[in-house]
Amino acid sequence: MSIRSDDAGSARGVTRDGWPRRLRAGLDSYLGILLVGSGVRVFGLASQFIVLIIMGRMLAKSDFGDLMTAFGFYRLVAVAIGTGASLVVLFHVSRRPRDQMQEVRLHRFSALLAAAMSAAVALVAALFAHAIAAALGKPGLALWLQQLAPFAIFNALLIVLTGALEGRSRITESIVLGEVAPNGVRMVLLPLVSLAGLHEAWIAHVLTLSVVLPWLLALPRIGDRAIGGVQAWTRWDYGYAGKFMIATLFANQLAAVDILVASVLFSSETVGEYAIASRTAGLFAFFQIVMLKRFAPRAGELIHNGDMTGLRAEVESCRRLAVGCTAFTICGALAIAPFLFPLFGNYAGALVFLSWLAIPSFVQSFYATSDRLLIIAGQSSVALIMTAASFGVLTTTPFLTARWLGPIAIPVAMIVSVLMFNVIVLARARQLFHVRTLTLRDIALMVLGVAALMTSAIYHTPLTLAGACLVLAAIGVGMGWAAMRQSLGASPASAPQTDALDVI
């Protein structure tokens, strides 16, 4: 992959109010998508909590734990297969966002491939459901493995659709179809299932319908008769998708692999409590994901055009906003959790899990932009190595440490892996693009936030929780203000590309 630098002579003008034009445009773009996309995601967040509350009330704790185990497995399958295919679509479409013919043909082929692969896995899991349930000592799991099998297929198709939308920078539409619509369907249909007194298997059918209905909206575009045929993947596309498929299996540790590990080690009741905390912790990256969805197509186009100066400015803005947004989101979630979790029922243990799970999510936010940069640059091997190592820690160390740590062995393993292996991502991003990745100030903020969160997780008192929230809020304000100051500073052409405080 050749990267052409146009740093020399790439200076951009300054707008009348003194803002560097490129940085201001980038910041305006991020703030705009943050406001619009966040408004959409707020509904998605609220509806997801409502859905979890409804399911928690409809099922006994053990049944809920079995449902979340099966859901976590099929979700992991769909995300892995769908992400691999969607990233191929995103990679190509982001570089030629106005080429509708390429997009539709590539989308068709990617969707057919994703459907075939996910159907094969779902069929095997459904056929051997009783054997799997017996091996885990959870007989109730068989029902959910069978009834949720179609969910894996249509969820994978929906993820491919979101990749096509994000490639054309239609971020809000991607969020609506990929996140908001499924939870909206569940929020409407699940109460009807409860009121009608239908068998609990109908919960699985609702979960499947929740991804089928949004995906159907893509059919008019990919079924356009004016555009015939498909665009088959190249050998490079298969390698790129395959590596990210495996990497996604390794990387989806929160609300997926961790629940599967918990189901092997602990009772269904404990799995139910952990599942509530894990699904909630998955929302810590609530606003960060909006930033990264906007960042990926912009970075892809800048790399394609060889604009390294613009790319470095883009990375710096997104990095600071991602950390700030994640800190604020964790702060808000921890603040409302003591009032929210009792609505699920008897899930008091979820509060302790949530505090521990906040630590790896906070640390990961410092690396997220560099990780996304390598993905859109086609650097699939780095993601595979890093996520495989992290996956290995999560799936082995809890079996060794659960005797002493109990269920918190799982979040502790996630903390260890995120601290140990993400340095690979930073080093590679720095080597390829000469971008600023991690400074001494970032390390100091990371240590401060981790210390506050760990204190809250260990002592779990209202005072320590309030202290952690205040520290995270201060970090959020500081990183957000730093992004604003960058946009008000010197033009990108004259900005230094190294920093005395850079450590990686």
C-alpha positions in Angstrom: 0.0 0.0 0.0 1.6 3.2 -1.1 1.0 6.4 0.7 1.8 9.7 -0.9 2.5 12.7 1.3 1.6 16.2 0.2 2.8 17.9 3.3 5.0 20.3 1.4 2.9 23.1 0.1 -0.3 21.8 1.5 -1.1 24.8 3.6 -4.8 25.7 3.8 -6.2 29.2 4.3 -7.7 30.5 7.4 -11.4 31.6 7.6 -12.3 35.1 8.5 -12.9 34.3 12.2 -9.4 32.8 12.5 -10.3 29.1 12.4 -8.1 26.9 10.2 -10.4 25.9 7.4 -9.7 22.2 7.4 -9.8 21.8 11.1 -12.9 23.9 11.4 -14.6 21.8 8.8 -13.6 18.6 10.5 -14.7 19.8 13.9 -18.0 21.1 12.6 -18.5 17.8 10.9 -17.9 15.9 14.1 -20.0 18.2 16.2 -22.8 18.0 13.7 -22.8 14.2 13.6 -22.4 14.1 17.4 -25.5 16.3 17.9 -27.7 14.5 15.2 -26.3 11.0 15.7 -26.4 11.4 19.5 -30.0 12.4 19.5 -30.8 9.3 17.5 -28.6 7.1 19.8 -30.2 8.5 22.9 -33.5 7.0 21.8 -31.6 3.8 21.0 -30.1 3.8 24.5 -33.4 4.4 26.2 -35.1 1.7 24.1 -32.4 -0.8 24.8 -32.8 -0.4 28.5 -36.5 -0.7 28.2 -36.1 -3.9 26.2 -33.7 -5.4 28.8 -36.1 -4.5 31.6 -39.0 -6.1 29.7 -37.1 -9.3 29.1 -35.8 -9.3 32.7 -39.4 -9.1 33.9 -40.8 -11.7 31.5 -38.3 -14.4 32.4 -36.9 -16.0 35.5 -33.3 -15.0 36.2 -32.0 -18.4 35.1 -34.0 -18.3 31.9 -32.8 -14.8 31.2 -29.2 -15.9 31.7 -29.7 -18.7 29.2 -31.4 -16.3 26.7 -28.5 -13.9 26.9 -26.0 -16.7 26.5 -27.6 -17.8 23.2 -28.1 -14.2 22.1 -24.5 -13.4 22.9 -23.3 -16.4 20.8 -25.4 -15.6 17.7 -24.7 -11.9 18.0 -21.0 -12.7 18.1 -21.4 -14.9 14.9 -23.4 -12.1 13.1 -21.0 -9.3 14.1 -17.9 -11.3 13.1 -19.3 -12.3 9.7 -21.1 -9.0 9.1 -18.2 -6.8 10.1 -15.8 -8.6 7.8 -18.2 -8.2 4.8 -19.2 -4.6 5.8 -15.6 -3.4 6.1 -14.9 -4.6 2.5 -17.9 -2.5 1.4 -16.8 0.5 3.6 -13.2 0.3 2.4 -14.1 0.5 -1.3 -17.2 2.8 -1.1 -15.5 5.4 1.1 -12.9 5.9 -1.6 -15.6 6.2 -4.4 -18.7 7.3 -2.4 -20.5 8.5 -5.5 -20.2 5.4 -7.6 -23.6 3.8 -7.0 -23.0 1.0 -9.4 -20.0 -0.3 -7.6 -21.7 0.1 -4.2 -24.8 -1.8 -5.2 -22.9 -4.7 -6.9 -20.4 -5.0 -4.0 -23.2 -4.8 -1.4 -25.1 -7.6 -3.2 -22.1 -10.0 -3.3 -21.1 -9.2 0.3 -24.7 -9.8 1.5 -25.0 -13.1 -0.2 -21.7 -14.3 1.2 -22.5 -13.1 4.7 -25.9 -14.8 4.6 -24.5 -18.1 3.5 -21.7 -18.2 6.1 -24.0 -17.1 9.0 -26.7 -19.6 7.9 -24.1 -22.5 8.0 -23.1 -21.6 11.6 -26.7 -21.1 12.8 -27.8 -24.4 11.3 -25.0 -26.4 13.1 -25.8 -24.6 16.4 -29.5 -25.4 16.1 -29.0 -29.0 15.2 -26.6 -29.6 18.2 -28.5 -27.3 20.6 -29.4 -30.1 23.1 -25.8 -31.5 23.1 -24.4 -28.1 23.7 -26.9 -27.4 26.5 -26.1 -30.7 28.1 -22.4 -30.1 28.0 -22.8 -26.8 29.8 -25.3 -28.2 32.3 -27.9 -25.7 31.2 -30.9 -27.6 29.7 -32.9 -24.4 29.2 -30.2 -23.1 26.7 -31.3 -25.5 24.0 -34.6 -23.7 23.3 -32.9 -20.4 22.8 -30.1 -21.9 20.6 -32.8 -23.3 18.3 -35.2 -20.4 18.2 -32.6 -17.6 17.8 -30.8 -19.2 14.9 -32.4 -17.0 12.2 -31.3 -13.9 14.2 -27.7 -14.6 13.3 -28.4 -14.5 9.5 -30.4 -11.3 9.4 -28.2 -9.5 11.9 -25.2 -10.2 9.7 -27.1 -8.8 6.7 -28.1 -5.7 8.6 -24.4 -5.0 9.6 -23.4 -5.3 5.9 -26.1 -2.7 5.1 -24.7 -0.3 7.7 -21.2 -0.6 6.1 -22.6 0.5 2.8 -24.3 3.5 4.4 -21.2 4.6 6.3 -19.1 4.4 3.2 -21.3 7.1 1.8 -21.1 9.0 5.1 -24.8 8.5 5.8 -24.0 8.0 9.5 -27.3 8.9 11.0 -29.2 6.6 8.7 -26.7 3.8 9.6 -27.3 4.4 13.3 -31.1 4.5 12.9 -31.3 1.2 11.0 -28.5 -0.6 12.8 -29.3 0.4 16.4 -32.4 2.4 16.9 -34.9 0.5 14.7 -34.1 -3.0 16.2 -34.6 -1.8 19.7 -37.8 0.1 18.7 -39.3 -3.0 17.2 -38.4 -5.0 20.3 -39.9 -2.3 22.6 -43.2 -2.5 20.7 -43.5 -6.2 20.2 -42.2 -7.6 23.5 -45.0 -6.1 25.6 -47.5 -7.5 23.1 -46.0 -11.0 23.5 -46.4 -10.6 27.3 -49.9 -9.2 27.2 -51.0 -12.0 24.8 -49.5 -14.7 27.1 -47.6 -16.2 24.3 -44.9 -18.9 24.9 -41.5 -17.5 25.9 -40.1 -18.7 22.5 -41.8 -15.7 21.0 -39.2 -13.5 22.6 -36.7 -15.1 20.2 -39.0 -14.4 17.2 -39.3 -10.8 18.2 -35.5 -10.5 18.4 -35.2 -11.9 14.9 -38.0 -9.6 13.5 -36.2 -6.7 15.1 -33.3 -7.1 12.6 -35.3 -8.4 9.7 -37.6 -5.3 9.4 -34.8 -2.7 9.2 -32.9 -4.8 6.7 -35.9 -5.0 4.4 -35.5 -1.2 3.8 -32.3 -2.0 1.9 -34.0 -4.3 -0.6 -35.1 -1.5 -3.0 -31.6 -0.2 -3.4 -29.7 -3.5 -3.7 -32.5 -5.0 -5.9 -32.4 -2.1 -8.4 -32.9 -3.7 -11.8 -31.2 -0.8 -13.5 -27.9 -2.1 -12.0 -27.3 -5.7 -12.9 -24.9 -8.3 -11.6 -22.6 -8.4 -8.6 -19.0 -7.3 -8.0 -17.1 -10.3 -6.7 -14.5 -9.9 -4.1 -10.8 -10.0 -5.1 -8.2 -12.2 -3.4 -7.2 -9.1 -1.3 -10.8 -8.6 -0.3 -11.1 -12.2 1.0 -7.9 -11.8 3.0 -9.0 -8.4 4.4 -12.4 -9.7 5.4 -11.1 -13.0 6.7 -8.6 -11.4 9.0 -11.2 -8.9 10.3 -13.8 -11.7 10.7 -11.4 -13.5 13.0 -10.3 -10.3 14.7 -13.9 -9.4 15.3 -14.5 -12.8 17.0 -11.6 -12.0 19.2 -12.4 -8.3 19.7 -16.1 -8.7 20.6 -15.4 -9.4 24.2 -17.9 -7.2 25.9 -21.5 -8.5 25.9 -20.4 -11.5 23.8 -17.3 -13.6 24.6 -17.4 -12.5 28.2 -21.0 -13.8 28.6 -20.0 -17.1 27.1 -17.1 -17.4 29.5 -19.3 -16.5 32.4 -21.9 -19.2 31.3 -19.2 -21.9 31.5 -17.8 -20.8 34.9 -20.8 -19.6 36.8 -24.5 -20.3 37.4 -27.3 -19.0 35.1 -28.3 -16.5 37.9 -24.8 -15.0 38.0 -24.8 -14.9 34.2 -28.0 -13.0 34.2 -26.5 -10.4 36.6 -23.3 -10.2 34.5 -25.3 -9.9 31.3 -27.2 -6.8 32.5 -23.9 -5.1 33.5 -22.1 -6.2 30.3 -24.9 -5.0 28.0 -25.0 -1.7 29.9 -21.2 -1.4 29.7 -21.4 -1.9 25.9 -23.0 1.5 25.9 -19.9 3.2 27.4 -18.7 3.7 23.8 -22.1 5.3 23.0 -20.8 8.6 21.7 -17.3 7.3 20.7 -18.9 5.1 18.1 -20.6 8.1 16.5 -17.2 9.8 16.2 -15.5 6.7 14.7 -18.3 6.2 12.2 -17.7 9.7 10.9 -13.9 9.3 11.1 -13.6 6.1 9.0 -14.9 7.4 5.7 -13.1 10.7 6.1 -9.8 9.0 6.8 -10.3 6.6 3.9 -10.7 9.5 1.5 -7.8 11.4 2.9 -5.5 8.3 2.6 -6.7 7.7 -0.9 -5.9 11.3 -1.8 -2.5 11.2 -0.1 -3.4 14.1 2.2 -1.3 13.2 5.3 -1.6 16.6 6.8 -5.3 16.5 6.8 -5.2 13.0 8.1 -3.1 13.9 11.1 -5.4 16.8 11.9 -8.4 14.4 11.6 -6.9 11.8 13.9 -6.0 14.4 16.6 -9.5 15.9 16.7 -11.2 12.5 16.7 -8.9 11.1 19.4 -9.6 13.8 21.9 -13.3 13.9 21.2 -13.5 10.1 21.5 -11.8 10.1 25.0 -13.9 13.0 26.2 -17.2 11.5 25.0 -16.4 8.1 26.5 -15.5 9.6 29.9 -18.7 11.6 30.0 -20.8 8.5 29.0 -19.2 6.3 31.7 -19.8 9.1 34.2 -23.5 9.3 33.3 -24.0 5.5 33.2 -22.5 5.0 36.7 -24.5 7.9 38.1 -27.9 6.5 37.0 -27.2 2.8 37.4 -28.1 2.6 41.1 -31.5 3.9 40.2 -31.9 2.0 36.9 -30.9 -1.5 37.8 -33.6 -2.2 40.4 -36.1 -1.8 37.6 -34.8 -5.1 36.1 -35.7 -7.0 39.2 -33.3 -8.7 41.6 -30.1 -7.9 39.8 -28.2 -6.0 42.6 -24.9 -7.8 41.7 -24.9 -6.1 38.3 -23.8 -2.8 39.9 -20.4 -4.2 41.0 -19.8 -5.7 37.6 -20.6 -2.4 35.9 -17.9 -0.5 37.9 -15.2 -3.0 37.0 -16.3 -3.1 33.3 -15.9 0.7 33.1 -12.2 0.4 33.5 -11.3 -1.4 30.2 -13.8 0.7 28.3 -12.2 3.9 29.5 -8.7 2.7 28.7 -9.8 1.5 25.3 -11.0 5.0 24.3 -7.4 6.2 24.2 -6.6 3.7 21.5 -9.9 3.6 19.5 -9.0 6.3 16.8 -5.7 4.7 16.0 -7.4 1.3 15.8 -10.0 2.6 13.4 -7.3 4.3 11.3 -5.5 1.0 10.8 -8.8 -0.7 9.8 -9.6 1.8 7.1 -6.0 1.8 5.9 -6.3 -2.0 5.3 -3.9 -3.0 8.1 -5.8 -6.1 9.0 -2.9 -8.1 10.4 -2.3 -5.7 13.2 -6.0 -6.0 14.4 -5.8 -9.8 14.1 -2.6 -10.1 16.2 -3.8 -7.6 18.9 -7.3 -9.0 19.3 -6.1 -12.6 19.2 -3.8 -11.9 22.1 -6.5 -10.1 24.0 -9.0 -12.9 23.3 -6.5 -15.5 24.6 -6.2 -13.6 27.9 -10.0 -13.4 28.4 -10.7 -17.0 27.6 -7.9 -18.5 29.7 -7.1 -16.4 32.8 -10.6 -16.4 34.3 -10.4 -20.2 34.5 -7.3 -19.8 36.6 -8.3 -16.8 38.7 -12.0 -17.4 39.3 -11.2 -19.4 42.4 -9.9 -16.3 44.1 -11.6 -13.4 42.3 -15.0 -15.0 41.6 -17.0 -13.4 38.7 -14.9 -10.3 38.6 -12.1 -12.4 37.1 -13.7 -11.7 33.7 -13.4 -7.9 33.8 -10.0 -8.1 35.4 -8.8 -10.2 32.4 -10.2 -7.5 30.1 -8.3 -4.8 32.0 -5.1 -6.7 31.7 -5.5 -7.4 28.0 -6.4 -3.8 27.0 -3.4 -2.5 28.9 -0.9 -5.0 27.5 -1.8 -5.3 23.8 -3.2 -2.0 22.5 0.3 -0.5 22.4 0.7 -2.5 19.2 -2.0 -0.4 17.6 -0.4 2.8 18.6 3.0 1.9 17.4 1.8 0.8 14.0 -0.3 3.9 13.5 2.7 6.1 14.4 5.0 4.2 12.1 2.7 4.4 9.1 1.2 7.8 9.3 3.5 9.7 11.8 0.4 10.6 13.8 0.4 11.7 17.5 -1.0 8.7 19.5 -0.3 8.7 23.2 1.3 11.6 25.2 2.4 11.8 28.8 -0.7 13.9 29.5 -2.9 11.1 28.1 -1.1 8.5 30.3 -1.6 10.7 33.4 -5.4 11.1 32.6 -5.6 7.4 32.0 -4.0 6.5 35.3 -6.2 9.1 37.1 -9.4 7.7 35.6 -8.5 4.1 36.2 -7.6 4.8 39.9 -10.9 6.5 40.5 -12.9 3.7 38.8 -11.0 1.0 40.6 -11.6 2.7 44.0 -15.3 2.8 43.2 -15.3 -0.8 42.1 -13.5 -2.1 45.2 -15.3 -0.1 47.9 -18.6 0.5 46.1 -19.9 3.3 48.3 -21.9 6.3 47.2 -18.9 8.5 48.1 -16.4 6.6 45.9 -18.9 6.4 43.1 -19.4 10.2 43.2 -15.7 10.7 43.2 -15.2 8.5 40.1 -18.0 10.4 38.3 -16.4 13.8 39.1 -13.0 12.6 37.9 -14.4 11.3 34.6 -16.4 14.5 34.1 -13.3 16.6 34.5 -11.4 14.4 32.0 -14.3 14.7 29.6 -14.3 18.5 29.9 -10.5 18.7 29.5 -10.3 16.5 26.4 -13.2 18.3 24.8 -11.6 21.7 25.4 -8.3 20.4 24.0 -10.1 19.5 20.8 -11.6 23.0 20.6 -8.2 24.6 21.3 -6.6 22.6 18.5 -9.2 23.9 16.1 -8.5 27.4 17.1 -4.7 27.0 16.8 -2.2 27.1 14.0 -3.0 25.8 10.5 -2.2 22.2 9.8 0.6 23.0 7.5 2.5 24.8 10.1 1.6 22.5 13.0 4.5 20.4 14.3 4.2 16.7 13.6 6.0 15.6 16.8 5.6 16.6 20.4 8.1 16.5 23.2 5.5 14.8 25.3 4.8 12.0 22.8 5.8 8.6 24.1 4.4 6.4 21.3 
